[in-house]
Amino acid sequence: MEDDSALAPAVESILATARERAAEGGTDRVAVDPRDLRAAFDRAEADGRVPVIAEVKPTSPTTEGSREDDPVALAEGMVAGGAAALSVLTEPEHFGGSVDTLERVREAVDVPVLRKDFVVAESQLDAVASDVVLLIARFVGDDLPALLDAARDRGFQVLVEVHDRAELAAAIDAGATFVGVNNRDLAKLEVDLETFESVAPEVPDDVTLVAESGIGSPADARRMRAAGADALLVGSAIMDGDVTANTHALTRAEADESEETDESEETEADPTETST
Ligand SMILES: O=C(O)c1ccccc1NCC(=O)[C@H](O)[C@H](O)COP(=O)(O)O
């Protein structure tokens, strides 16, 4: 385990409860037949949608209040908005998530579902089946290769989250094929989209690259895509209001911009047409 003395108090608390849950143990070993995440991204691209992992995130340490709607209805709304995949928080104390929610959502939709939690020990992998699990490089430290193997042995696809180039190197050394660059600094809980822009150029081409956190608008989505994101993970901006409309705006970010460009080119062309 890495030294976590520099983490924000909320994150220290998240990790302390994750360790308590890991110590509880006691569930049977999970075996997953996963829905293919890369194929879901490719289908979205082929359909003209930005591949978006939309996150069911009832609350968080940086959110005021909590969203009490049925998470299954929210998840279905995100898929209706074009989400290629979903992320479901299962962390109960700080994010209002649960394994029961994930099970219900995964049963209701046909897209891949990422389990978003703070896994620090192998026993936590057996809490619930999902198509993808998250491993956060900073929190698992030297245990990353062993946890990656343990997750894959159970059938999970693994998204390894990094925040800087050193963590990226550790993820690549461990054999990660899906890497998420988190724009949220877990030491200060501040978000800066430049984080992704500085780490993305170092990511090998054969790795599927996800931009995580702080993506609040179609312009942000385009910015992350221009910097090399194969997919985007978005929580707060989708959960704030109409989840279907919010997801749609992000998945259509590139198509809508090219339509706007075409329209403005047509408008500019009109005077030329009349003068000839
Ligand atoms: O979101 C938080 O407040 C948070 C606080 C402490 C640790 C982790 C946190 N978020 C985890 C996430 O990975 C995000 O939920 C996810 O990337 C979506 O971010 P956003 O689109 O900014 O909600």
The ligand as a Gaussian input file, in Angstrom:
#p B3LYP/6-31G(d) Opt

LIG

0 1
 O      -15.926000      12.792000      -7.266000
 C      -15.431000      13.029000      -6.151000
 O      -15.813000      13.952000      -5.418000
 C      -14.319000      12.177000      -5.633000
 C      -13.774000      12.474000      -4.405000
 C      -12.765000      11.686000      -3.892000
 C      -12.296000      10.605000      -4.600000
 C      -12.837000      10.292000      -5.828000
 C      -13.840000      11.068000      -6.355000
 N      -14.401000      10.780000      -7.583000
 C      -14.208000       9.527000      -8.236000
 C      -14.324000       9.559000      -9.691000
 O      -13.560000       8.829000     -10.286000
 C      -15.360000      10.348000     -10.400000
 O      -16.587000       9.993000      -9.865000
 C      -15.415000      10.110000     -11.894000
 O      -14.168000      10.221000     -12.489000
 C      -16.384000      11.126000     -12.535000
 O      -15.937000      12.442000     -12.243000
 P      -16.864000      13.709000     -12.515000
 O      -17.313000      13.632000     -13.952000
 O      -15.984000      14.892000     -12.269000
 O      -17.995000      13.606000     -11.577000

